[in-house]
Protein backbone atom coordinates (compact mmCIF):
# COMPACT_ATOMS: atom_id res chain seq x y z
CA UNK A 1 0.00 0.00 0.00
CA UNK A 2 1.86 3.05 -1.21
CA UNK A 3 1.37 6.43 0.48
CA UNK A 4 0.92 9.33 -1.82
CA UNK A 5 1.43 12.82 -0.49
CA UNK A 6 0.90 16.08 -2.19
CA UNK A 7 3.50 18.81 -2.05
CA UNK A 8 1.60 20.89 0.52
CA UNK A 9 1.27 17.80 2.78
CA UNK A 10 5.05 17.18 2.66
CA UNK A 11 5.58 20.88 3.41
CA UNK A 12 3.16 20.72 6.38
CA UNK A 13 4.82 17.58 7.79
CA UNK A 14 8.25 19.23 7.48
CA UNK A 15 6.99 22.43 9.11
CA UNK A 16 5.35 20.58 12.01
CA UNK A 17 8.46 18.43 12.48
CA UNK A 18 10.75 21.49 12.52
CA UNK A 19 8.38 23.30 14.90
CA UNK A 20 8.32 20.31 17.26
CA UNK A 21 12.13 20.06 17.07
CA UNK A 22 12.66 23.77 17.85
CA UNK A 23 10.01 23.67 20.60
CA UNK A 24 11.77 20.72 22.24
CA UNK A 25 15.16 22.45 21.82
CA UNK A 26 13.75 25.60 23.44
CA UNK A 27 12.38 23.59 26.39
CA UNK A 28 15.70 21.82 26.93
CA UNK A 29 17.62 25.12 26.68
CA UNK A 30 15.25 26.75 29.20
CA UNK A 31 15.67 23.91 31.70
CA UNK A 32 19.44 23.97 31.21
CA UNK A 33 19.61 27.73 31.82
CA UNK A 34 17.47 27.40 34.95
CA UNK A 35 19.79 24.67 36.21
CA UNK A 36 22.85 26.82 35.48
CA UNK A 37 21.31 29.83 37.25
CA UNK A 38 20.50 27.63 40.24
CA UNK A 39 24.10 26.41 40.40
CA UNK A 40 25.40 29.98 40.05
CA UNK A 41 23.25 31.02 43.00
CA UNK A 42 24.83 28.26 45.07
CA UNK A 43 28.29 29.36 43.93
CA UNK A 44 27.51 32.95 44.94
CA UNK A 45 26.50 31.75 48.41
CA UNK A 46 29.72 29.76 48.68
CA UNK A 47 31.72 32.78 47.48
CA UNK A 48 30.08 34.98 50.13
CA UNK A 49 30.78 32.36 52.80
CA UNK A 50 34.43 32.21 51.73
CA UNK A 51 34.68 36.01 51.97
CA UNK A 52 33.24 35.91 55.49
CA UNK A 53 35.64 33.15 56.52
CA UNK A 54 38.59 35.05 55.04
CA UNK A 55 37.58 38.15 56.99
CA UNK A 56 37.20 36.07 60.14
CA UNK A 57 40.66 34.53 59.66
CA UNK A 58 42.28 37.92 59.13
CA UNK A 59 40.53 39.27 62.26
CA UNK A 60 41.75 36.25 64.23
CA UNK A 61 45.31 36.75 62.98
CA UNK A 62 45.16 40.43 63.96
CA UNK A 63 43.85 39.52 67.42
CA UNK A 64 46.61 36.93 67.84
CA UNK A 65 49.26 39.51 66.96
CA UNK A 66 47.74 41.91 69.51
CA UNK A 67 47.87 39.18 72.16
CA UNK A 68 51.50 38.46 71.31
CA UNK A 69 52.30 42.16 71.65
CA UNK A 70 50.48 42.36 74.99
CA UNK A 71 52.33 39.31 76.28
CA UNK A 72 55.65 40.80 75.27
CA UNK A 73 54.83 44.04 77.09
CA UNK A 74 53.25 42.63 80.26
CA UNK A 75 55.22 39.50 81.08
CA UNK A 76 58.89 38.90 81.81
CA UNK A 77 60.68 35.93 80.33
CA UNK A 78 62.00 33.39 82.80
CA UNK A 79 65.65 33.97 81.86
CA UNK A 80 65.26 37.72 82.25
CA UNK A 81 63.59 37.28 85.64
CA UNK A 82 66.35 34.98 86.90
CA UNK A 83 69.01 37.42 85.70
CA UNK A 84 67.21 40.33 87.41
CA UNK A 85 66.74 38.35 90.63
CA UNK A 86 70.44 37.41 90.70
CA UNK A 87 71.43 41.03 90.14
CA UNK A 88 69.17 42.23 92.98
CA UNK A 89 70.47 39.50 95.27
CA UNK A 90 74.08 40.46 94.49
CA UNK A 91 73.26 44.13 95.19
CA UNK A 92 71.64 43.21 98.52
CA UNK A 93 74.63 41.07 99.50
CA UNK A 94 77.01 43.92 98.66
CA UNK A 95 74.84 46.34 100.66
CA UNK A 96 74.76 43.89 103.57
CA UNK A 97 78.55 43.62 103.53
CA UNK A 98 78.88 47.42 103.53
CA UNK A 99 76.53 47.62 106.51
CA UNK A 100 78.54 44.93 108.33
CA UNK A 101 81.80 46.80 107.69
CA UNK A 102 80.22 50.04 108.93
CA UNK A 103 79.04 48.28 112.11
CA UNK A 104 82.51 46.93 112.75
CA UNK A 105 84.19 50.31 112.25
CA UNK A 106 81.72 52.09 114.56
CA UNK A 107 82.00 49.67 117.46
CA UNK A 108 84.13 51.08 120.24
C-alpha angles and dihedrals in degrees: 000000000000121000115225119198129185121227094256090052092053088048092050093048090049092047093049091046092050091046091051090047094050091043091053091045090051091050092049092047091050093051091046092051091048090051091049092049090050091052091047089054089054090048090051090053090049090048091052091048090051090051090052092048091048090052090048092051092049090049090050091050090050091049091049091052090050090051091050090051092049091049091051091051100042106037132059121222116243094244091051091049093050091048091049092047091050091049092050091046091051090049091050092049091050090048090048091052091050090051091049092051090048090051091051094049093048097050112103 
